[in-house]
Amino acid sequence: MQKILLPIDGTERSLRAVCHVRHLYGKYDVEIVLLSVCPDQESIHSELDRQAFLDEARARFQEPERILEGYHLREMVEFGSVANTILRVIDEEHVSSVIMTKSTKVGNFKHLGGVTSQVLKYARCMVVVVPEMRVDHYEDQPKGLVTLEGRFTPGVDTCLLPAEAGKCVYEFEVVQGMVRISHLAYNPDGGAWNQLPQDFRTPYYKLEEGDRETITFFIAGNFGKKDRVELFNPNYFEKAIVKYRFTHDPEAEEEDQA
């Protein structure tokens, strides 16, 4: 079983790395170590300060726990510089790979951040840097043919499908490759759609070439934002092509789906 390290700092972009793990790995394929790093000890002047840092660090695990429900998770809170702590944990825990974003700083989308650069340079394991999401919009199209490029190739790798309040039915046919389908609710803390839906149904589906499947979602709202339904190509280089048809019943009650 692979051991995956996920550094978490509470930002929406670090949660994107969490979602990336969910897209790529099955529940029984990996052990995931969630790491939250607190400031160096010299920044702490009392036991109250230390406890406040610990409480804040542990609170960062709540959303990853929801996203990775059912996975084998272990949580670690450490004190020190972020990059050096990640590198130390990689060695001590015999990590197979660490998954990070380019940077979690606001506005820094094109360049690697200092922590990611240092981990890439010195880590003695595989380092996966999650690329920025490239999204196409099909929300106004009740049917279509969607082409999604690989994660490490130019082009779009994710698309938003139509989603209206009520009962939404999606008919899928995978012409080529593999796709993941996700139904996620709005999270006001990060300003992103990364929470599990409120109807407690399966939020993720995987379809492969040749599959034909009809999936029903009940679309609700959270903090004034409608749930999102996304098609995502988890492959790094292989293209995915999918046909879909969308129908909607705004009057249907959630119980109709049982």
N, C-alpha and C positions, 0 to 999 in steps of 0.2 A: 504494500500500500504506500502510495506517495504521501509525503508530508509537505503541505503547502503553507507558507508563511504569508499572512495578510497584515501589513501594517495599517492601522486605523487611526485617523486623527479627527474623525467626526465631520469632515467636510463631505459635500455631495460628491465630489470627484473621487475621494477615496472609496466611497460606497460604490462607485462605478466599477472599481476593481472587484468588489464583493460580487456584484451582479455578473461580472465576467466569469468568475469561478463557477457560479450557478449555471451559466450557459455552457461551460466547457466540461465540467466533471460531474459524474454521477455521485449519488449520496454515499455509495459504498466503495468508491474508488480511491478516496483521499481522506487523510486526516488533516484538518485545518487548524492552524495556530493563529489566533487573532492577537495581535500585539499592539498595545497602546503605550506610548512612551511619555513619561513625565519629565519636567525640567531637571537639570543637574541638582545634586543635593545642596550646593552652595546657594541655590535660589530659595531654599526652604529655611525659614527662620524660627519655626515653632512646630510643635506636633499638630496644631490646628491647621497650619499651612499644608503640612504633609497629607493630612487626612482630606483636605479640600481637593488637592491635586489627585489623590487616589479616587475619590468619589467622581470627579469629573472624568477621569480616564475610564473608569468602569462603566459610566453612563454611555460612553461611545460604543459599547458592545451591543446595546439594545437593538438598534436597527439591523446590524449584520446578523444577529441571532434570528431575527424574524425572516430575513431574506434567505438564510441558510438553514432554516428549520429542517430537522431530520438528518443533517450532516453530523459527522463526528467532529465536534468543536472542542478546542481548549483555549482558554483565555489567559493572557499574560500581561501584567502591568509592570513596567520597568522604569527606573530612573536613569537619566544620562542623556548624552547627545543622541539625536534620533538616528543618524546614519551609523554611528559606532555601535549603538545598541542593536540595530537590525543586523549588522554584520556579526556581532557576538552571538546573538540568538541563532543565526543561521548555522554557525559552527557547533554551538552547544546542543542544539536540537536535531542536528544532522538533517537539515531541511533539504528536500529535493528541489524545490523552486520557490522563489518569492515573486509575488504578483503586485505590481505597483502602477500608479499612473505617472505620466510625465512629470507632473507637478500638481500640487493641490492649492497653489496660490492663485487668487483671483486674477484673471487676465493673462495668466501665463499658459498659453495653449500651444505655442509653437516650439518652445525650448524646454529642455530637460531642467528640472529643478536641481538644486545642490544636493539634496539627499539622494534622489534617484541616480544622479551622476556618480556619486561616491559608491553607492551600492553596486552599480553596473561595473565600476572599475575594480572593486576589491572582493566582491562576493565569490565564494567558492561553491556556487551552485548555479542552476539556470535562473536567469532573471527575465521575467515577462513584463514588458512595459505596455500597458493597455493603451491602444491608440484612441484618439478622440473619436467619438461617435459621429458617423456620417449618415444623416437621416434624409430620407425622401418622404413626401407627404402624399398619401392616397385617401385622406379622410373624406373627400368629396366624391369618391369613385366607388359605386356599389359593386363593381366587378372590375377585374383587371389581371394583367400578366406582369408580375414583379420580377425584376432581375436584381440580385444582390451579389456584389463582388466579395471576394475574400477579405478578411480583416487587414491583411498586409499588402493588398493590391489597390490601385487607384479606383475610386468610384464609391458608390453608396453601399453600405453593408446592413442598414437597418431601415425599415419603413414603418410609418404609422398608418394603421388601417382605420376605416370608418368605425366609430364607436358612439352610439347614442344612448341616452338614458332609457333603460328598460331591457328587454330581452333581445340580444343580438346573436344571430346565427351566422356562422362562417363556414362555407364549404371550400375545402382546400384540396388541390392536387399538386403534388411536387413533381415537376417535370424533370428537374436535374438537381443533384446535390442533396443538401440537408438544411433544414431550418428549425429554429426554435420560435415558439409563439408564446408571448407573455401577456398577461393581464395584470396590470399594476395600478395601484391607487396613489393619489397625490400625498406627498409628505411635506407639510409646511415647514418643518425644521430645516430641511435641506433645499426646499424649493424645487423638488424633483419628484418624478413618478417612480418611486422605488419601494413602496409599501405593498404588502399583500392585500388582495381585494377583500372587501368586507363580507362577502357571501361564503367565505371559508372553502370555496372550491379550489381545485388545482389551478395555480396561477401560471404554470409552465407546461408546455407540450413540446415534444420533439417529433418531427416528421422527416422521413427519408424518401429518396427518389422512388417514385412509383406509388407512394401512399396517397390514398384518397380518404379524407376524413371530414366529418361535420362536427364542429365544436360550438357549444353554446355558452355565452357569457352573459351574466346579468350586470349591466353597467350602472354603477351608482355614482355618487359624488362625494367628495371629501374636501372640506374647507372651500367649497364653491368651485372645485375643479373636477371635471369628469374623469373617470378612469381612462387609461390608455390601453390599447391593444397594439402590440408591436410584432413585426416579423424581423427576425435577426438571423444572419448567416454566421455560425460559429467557426466555420473553416477559415484557415489563414489564407489559402491561395485559391481554393476551388470555388467556382461560381455556383449560385443557387438560383433556380428559376421556379416560380410558384404561380399557379392560377388560383384566384379566389373569387367567391361570390358572397355578398353580404345582404342579409335581410334583417328587418328590425320590427319589433312589435312594442311600441311605447306603452301599451295598456297592460302588458303581461305582468303578473306579480312574480316575485322571486320564487314562490312555491311551485310555480308552473314548471320549473326546470327539474324538479325532483324525479 
